[in-house]
């Protein structure tokens, strides 16, 4: 709850944004999460295009935990973390090229 309250602050809390005036790869993710909590999918994807896929990936990892042995679950966590990281950096780069509403949503 406290983490989502950060998105309600009237100023940006991202250190990269505050000090270097550049959005980070996860820029908009907190605001997108708040929109998802109110079931506003269009608003969430406007802030961070990967909001819905990242939530689905998180749910897959959480739901897979009881059913997978430790080795398989560890591989799933590593794969999903790497996939999320690559996806966030790819969207970040595409935003600088003018896609998805530009660098700062």
C-alpha positions in Angstrom: 0.0 0.0 0.0 2.8 2.4 0.9 4.5 1.8 -2.5 1.4 2.6 -4.4 1.0 5.8 -2.4 4.2 7.0 -3.9 2.4 7.4 -7.2 0.0 9.9 -5.6 2.7 12.3 -4.6 2.6 15.6 -6.5 6.2 15.3 -7.7 8.3 12.7 -9.5 10.1 10.2 -7.2 12.2 8.5 -9.9 15.9 9.4 -9.1 16.9 9.2 -12.8 14.1 11.6 -13.7 14.8 14.0 -10.8 18.6 14.3 -11.2 19.2 13.7 -14.9 15.8 14.7 -16.4 15.5 11.3 -18.2 12.8 8.7 -17.8 13.9 5.3 -16.5 13.0 2.1 -18.3 10.2 1.5 -15.8 8.9 5.1 -16.2 5.1 5.1 -15.6 4.9 1.7 -14.0 3.7 3.0 -10.6 1.0 5.2 -12.2 0.1 2.3 -14.5 -0.3 0.0 -11.5 -2.6 2.5 -9.8 -4.7 2.6 -13.0 -4.8 -1.2 -13.1 -6.1 -1.2 -9.5 -9.1 0.8 -10.7 -9.4 -1.5 -13.8 -8.5 1.3 -16.2 -6.6 -0.8 -18.8 -6.4 2.0 -21.4 -4.9 4.4 -18.8 -2.5 1.8 -17.5 -1.1 1.1 -21.0 -0.9 4.8 -21.8 1.5 5.2 -18.8 3.4 1.9 -19.4 2.6 -0.3 -22.4 3.9 -3.4 -20.6 1.7 -3.0 -17.5 -0.8 -5.7 -18.3 1.8 -8.2 -19.6 4.0 -7.6 -16.6 1.1 -8.3 -14.2 0.3 -11.5 -16.1 3.9 -12.5 -15.9 3.9 -11.8 -12.1 0.7 -13.9 -11.7 2.3 -16.8 -13.6 5.3 -16.8 -11.4 3.2 -16.6 -8.2 0.8 -19.3 -9.3 3.6 -21.5 -10.5 5.3 -21.5 -7.2 3.3 -24.2 -5.5 3.3 -26.5 -8.6 6.9 -26.3 -9.7 9.9 -27.9 -8.0 12.7 -25.5 -6.9 14.8 -25.8 -10.0 11.9 -25.2 -12.4 10.6 -22.3 -10.4 14.0 -20.7 -10.2 14.3 -21.0 -14.0 10.8 -19.5 -14.4 11.8 -16.6 -12.1 15.1 -16.0 -14.0 13.3 -16.2 -17.4 10.5 -13.9 -16.4 12.9 -11.4 -14.8 15.1 -11.3 -17.9 12.0 -11.0 -20.2 10.6 -8.2 -18.2 13.9 -6.4 -18.2 14.4 -6.8 -21.9 10.8 -5.7 -22.5 11.1 -2.6 -20.3 14.4 -1.5 -22.0 13.0 -2.1 -25.5 9.9 0.0 -24.7 12.2 2.6 -23.2 14.3 2.8 -26.3 11.2 2.9 -28.6 9.8 5.8 -26.6 12.9 7.8 -27.3 12.2 7.2 -31.0 8.7 8.6 -30.5 6.7 5.4 -30.0 4.2 4.9 -27.2 3.7 8.6 -26.6 7.3 9.6 -26.4 9.8 9.5 -23.6 7.8 10.9 -20.7 4.1 9.9 -20.5 
